[in-house]
């Protein structure tokens, strides 16, 4: 009898194996241990404040989004830039908010009637900084804080090691903002710990001084699997945090029982001079590590 040609026979298990191999090939040969979580979706409404020139973002003053977050003014990204075509400040929108643990975006934008009157620009709700801002190369003054363990922290005590700090608040729900900053700090810390480097330290500074007590910060830090030897979560006097934020054009304001804000992350060298200022959240953990480990 002729033996079956095994090269031409594929049983059911073989077909599954081939399909699995093809999937791995399409995904760069990196099998995922868990599937990507499905996006949660929320119906939302709001008014366009401005359409930035980046072509992928719209700033919306949105109403409270049921079961997700309070009303506030914030930028949202779109996946399809055509969604922003023709939008003007003052347009009233219905849209869908999509959220995964890693990112958020909006789609299904539908224009409604225009707002009955022009809304003030975002700049009109900010206080102008009373001091000149710092730029790369400037010496960072000393500031006093309290960390998640209730201990006093002075920035000048960390002279001799590079630092990075960012601003956040623990109840921020949107994954593109505070959660992303925290996640990127955690990833950078893991990379820094795995390399034989001189001492370094990260600071996450909350501007929600009313709710982010040391105990609240500690719970948040532990959820982020932080190492207190290299990463501190800080609170302090509102005037102190405002003064530091003003130096880097970090703007935040109370709005409908929550906080709206922009994003700034700052790297300071071992001599206490500003080395790098990252605006927004598009920087990567590799870029942060490179800035922290850069030699003069």
C-alpha positions as CSV (number, residue, x, y, z in Angstrom):
1,X,0.0,0.0,0.0
2,X,1.1,3.5,-0.7
3,X,1.7,5.6,2.4
4,X,-0.4,8.7,2.5
5,X,1.5,11.8,1.4
6,X,1.9,13.7,4.7
7,X,2.9,16.8,3.0
8,X,-0.5,17.0,1.3
9,X,-2.5,16.0,4.3
10,X,-3.6,18.5,7.0
11,X,-6.0,17.3,9.6
12,X,-8.1,19.7,11.7
13,X,-5.3,20.3,14.2
14,X,-2.8,21.0,11.4
15,X,-5.1,23.6,9.9
16,X,-5.5,25.3,13.3
17,X,-1.7,25.3,13.7
18,X,-1.2,26.9,10.3
19,X,-3.8,29.6,11.0
20,X,-2.1,30.3,14.4
21,X,1.3,30.6,12.7
22,X,-0.1,33.0,10.2
23,X,-1.6,35.1,13.0
24,X,1.7,35.2,14.8
25,X,3.4,36.3,11.6
26,X,1.0,39.1,11.0
27,X,1.6,40.3,14.6
28,X,5.4,40.3,14.4
29,X,5.7,36.8,15.9
30,X,4.7,38.2,19.3
31,X,1.8,36.1,20.7
32,X,-0.3,38.0,23.2
33,X,-1.0,36.4,26.5
34,X,-4.4,38.1,26.7
35,X,-6.6,39.6,24.0
36,X,-6.9,43.3,23.6
37,X,-9.8,44.5,25.8
38,X,-12.9,45.8,23.9
39,X,-13.4,49.5,24.1
40,X,-16.1,50.8,26.4
41,X,-18.3,53.3,24.7
42,X,-20.2,56.3,26.0
43,X,-22.6,58.7,24.4
44,X,-21.6,62.3,24.9
45,X,-22.5,65.9,24.0
46,X,-20.5,69.1,24.1
47,X,-19.5,72.3,22.4
48,X,-16.4,72.8,20.3
49,X,-14.0,75.3,21.9
50,X,-11.2,75.1,19.4
51,X,-9.8,72.8,16.7
52,X,-5.9,72.7,17.1
53,X,-3.8,72.7,14.0
54,X,-2.4,69.1,14.6
55,X,-5.3,67.8,12.6
56,X,-6.2,65.0,15.0
57,X,-7.6,66.8,18.1
58,X,-10.6,68.8,19.0
59,X,-11.1,70.6,22.4
60,X,-14.7,70.1,23.6
61,X,-16.5,71.5,26.6
62,X,-18.5,68.3,27.2
63,X,-21.5,67.6,29.5
64,X,-21.2,65.0,32.2
65,X,-20.7,61.6,30.7
66,X,-22.9,59.1,32.5
67,X,-21.1,56.4,34.5
68,X,-17.7,57.8,33.4
69,X,-16.6,61.4,34.2
70,X,-17.9,64.8,35.2
71,X,-18.4,67.7,32.8
72,X,-15.1,69.4,31.8
73,X,-13.2,71.0,29.0
74,X,-10.5,68.8,27.4
75,X,-8.9,67.7,24.1
76,X,-10.0,64.5,22.4
77,X,-8.3,62.7,19.6
78,X,-9.9,61.1,16.6
79,X,-8.8,58.0,14.7
80,X,-10.1,59.4,11.4
81,X,-9.0,63.0,10.8
82,X,-12.0,63.4,8.4
83,X,-14.2,63.5,11.5
84,X,-12.8,67.0,12.2
85,X,-13.6,68.4,8.7
86,X,-15.7,71.6,8.9
87,X,-15.8,71.8,12.7
88,X,-15.8,75.4,14.1
89,X,-15.6,76.8,17.6
90,X,-19.2,77.0,18.9
91,X,-20.4,73.9,17.1
92,X,-22.6,71.7,19.3
93,X,-21.8,68.0,18.9
94,X,-23.1,64.6,19.8
95,X,-20.3,62.1,19.7
96,X,-19.2,58.7,21.0
97,X,-16.3,58.3,23.5
98,X,-14.3,55.1,23.2
99,X,-12.1,54.1,26.1
100,X,-9.6,51.2,26.6
101,X,-7.2,50.9,29.5
102,X,-4.5,52.3,27.3
103,X,-6.2,55.0,25.2
104,X,-9.3,57.0,24.5
105,X,-10.7,58.6,21.3
106,X,-14.0,59.9,19.9
107,X,-15.9,59.1,16.7
108,X,-19.5,59.3,15.3
109,X,-19.3,63.1,15.5
110,X,-22.7,64.7,14.6
111,X,-23.3,68.4,14.5
112,X,-26.3,69.7,16.4
113,X,-27.5,73.3,16.6
114,X,-24.8,75.8,17.3
115,X,-24.3,77.1,20.8
116,X,-26.5,80.1,21.5
117,X,-23.5,82.3,22.2
118,X,-19.7,82.1,21.7
119,X,-18.0,80.4,24.6
120,X,-14.9,82.0,26.1
121,X,-11.6,80.5,24.9
122,X,-9.7,78.2,27.2
123,X,-7.1,80.9,27.8
124,X,-9.8,83.1,29.4
125,X,-10.3,80.6,32.2
126,X,-6.6,80.5,33.2
127,X,-4.7,82.7,35.5
128,X,-1.6,84.2,33.8
129,X,1.6,83.1,35.5
130,X,3.0,85.8,37.7
131,X,6.6,84.7,37.1
132,X,8.7,84.1,34.0
133,X,8.8,80.5,33.0
134,X,11.9,78.3,33.0
135,X,13.5,76.9,29.8
136,X,16.0,74.2,29.3
137,X,19.3,75.1,31.0
138,X,17.7,77.2,33.8
139,X,18.3,76.3,37.4
140,X,15.2,74.8,39.2
141,X,14.5,76.5,42.5
142,X,13.8,74.5,45.6
143,X,10.3,73.5,46.5
144,X,8.8,71.8,49.6
145,X,6.3,68.9,49.4
146,X,4.9,66.0,51.4
147,X,5.1,62.5,49.9
148,X,2.7,59.6,50.0
149,X,4.3,58.4,53.3
150,X,3.6,61.7,55.0
151,X,7.3,62.7,54.9
152,X,8.7,66.1,54.0
153,X,10.4,66.3,50.7
154,X,12.7,69.1,49.4
155,X,13.8,69.0,45.8
156,X,17.2,70.3,46.6
157,X,17.9,67.2,48.7
158,X,18.0,65.3,45.4
159,X,20.8,67.3,43.9
160,X,23.4,65.1,42.5
161,X,20.9,62.8,40.7
162,X,18.7,63.4,37.7
163,X,15.0,63.9,38.4
164,X,11.8,63.8,36.4
165,X,8.5,65.1,37.5
166,X,5.0,65.4,36.1
167,X,1.6,66.7,37.3
168,X,-1.5,64.6,37.7
169,X,-4.4,63.8,40.0
170,X,-5.5,60.4,41.2
171,X,-9.2,60.6,40.1
172,X,-8.4,61.5,36.5
173,X,-10.2,58.8,34.5
174,X,-9.2,59.4,30.9
175,X,-6.4,57.0,29.8
176,X,-4.6,59.4,27.5
177,X,-3.8,61.8,30.4
178,X,-2.9,61.1,34.0
179,X,-3.1,57.2,33.7
180,X,-0.8,57.3,30.7
181,X,1.7,59.5,32.5
182,X,1.7,57.1,35.5
183,X,2.0,54.1,33.2
184,X,4.9,55.6,31.3
185,X,6.7,56.6,34.6
186,X,6.3,52.9,35.8
187,X,7.7,51.6,32.5
188,X,10.6,54.0,32.6
189,X,11.3,53.1,36.3
190,X,11.5,49.4,35.3
191,X,13.9,50.2,32.5
192,X,16.1,52.3,34.8
193,X,16.2,49.7,37.6
194,X,17.4,47.1,35.1
195,X,20.4,49.1,34.2
196,X,23.5,49.9,36.3
197,X,22.9,53.6,36.5
198,X,23.6,56.3,39.1
199,X,20.8,57.3,41.5
200,X,17.7,58.9,39.9
201,X,14.2,59.8,41.1
202,X,10.7,60.4,39.7
203,X,8.0,62.6,41.2
204,X,4.3,62.6,40.4
205,X,2.9,65.8,41.8
206,X,-0.9,66.1,42.4
207,X,-2.6,69.4,41.9
208,X,-5.8,68.0,43.7
209,X,-4.6,69.0,47.1
210,X,-8.1,68.7,48.6
211,X,-8.6,65.0,47.8
212,X,-5.1,63.6,47.2
213,X,-4.0,63.2,50.7
214,X,-0.8,61.2,51.5
215,X,-3.0,58.1,52.2
216,X,-4.8,58.5,48.8
217,X,-1.5,59.0,47.0
218,X,-0.1,55.9,48.7
219,X,-3.0,53.7,47.6
220,X,-2.5,55.0,44.0
221,X,1.2,54.5,44.1
222,X,0.9,50.9,45.4
223,X,-1.6,50.2,42.5
224,X,1.1,51.4,40.2
225,X,3.7,49.0,41.8
226,X,6.0,51.9,42.6
227,X,9.4,51.7,44.3
228,X,9.6,54.4,47.0
229,X,13.4,54.4,46.7
230,X,13.0,55.9,43.2
231,X,9.5,57.3,42.8
232,X,7.5,59.6,45.1
233,X,3.9,60.9,44.9
234,X,3.7,64.4,46.2
235,X,1.2,66.8,47.6
236,X,1.8,70.2,49.3
237,X,0.5,73.7,49.8
238,X,-1.7,74.8,46.9
239,X,0.5,77.9,46.4
240,X,3.6,75.8,46.2
241,X,2.2,73.5,43.5
242,X,0.8,76.5,41.6
243,X,4.2,78.2,41.7
244,X,6.0,75.2,40.3
245,X,3.3,74.6,37.7
246,X,3.6,78.2,36.5
247,X,7.3,77.8,35.8
248,X,6.4,75.3,33.1
249,X,3.1,76.6,31.8
250,X,1.3,73.7,33.5
251,X,-2.3,74.9,33.7
252,X,-5.1,73.5,35.7
253,X,-8.5,74.7,37.0
254,X,-11.5,73.4,38.8
255,X,-14.5,72.7,36.5
256,X,-17.7,71.1,37.5
257,X,-16.3,69.3,40.5
258,X,-13.3,68.0,38.7
259,X,-10.0,69.4,37.3
260,X,-9.2,70.2,33.7
261,X,-5.5,70.6,32.8
262,X,-2.8,70.4,30.2
263,X,0.3,68.2,30.5
264,X,3.9,68.9,31.3
265,X,6.7,66.5,32.2
266,X,10.1,67.9,33.2
267,X,13.6,66.3,33.4
268,X,16.2,68.0,35.6
269,X,19.9,67.1,35.5
270,X,22.1,66.2,38.5
271,X,23.2,69.8,38.8
272,X,19.5,71.0,39.2
273,X,19.1,72.5,35.7
274,X,16.2,71.8,33.5
275,X,17.3,69.4,30.8
276,X,14.0,68.6,29.0
277,X,10.4,69.7,29.0
278,X,7.9,67.4,27.4
279,X,4.5,68.9,26.5
280,X,1.5,66.6,26.3
281,X,1.6,62.8,26.7
282,X,3.0,61.7,23.4
283,X,6.5,61.1,24.7
284,X,7.6,57.6,25.4
285,X,9.3,55.9,28.3
286,X,12.4,55.4,26.1
287,X,12.6,59.2,25.6
288,X,12.3,59.8,29.3
289,X,15.0,57.3,30.1
290,X,17.3,58.9,27.4
291,X,16.7,62.3,28.9
292,X,17.4,61.1,32.4
293,X,20.6,59.2,31.5
294,X,22.0,61.7,29.1
295,X,25.5,62.8,30.0
296,X,26.3,66.6,30.0
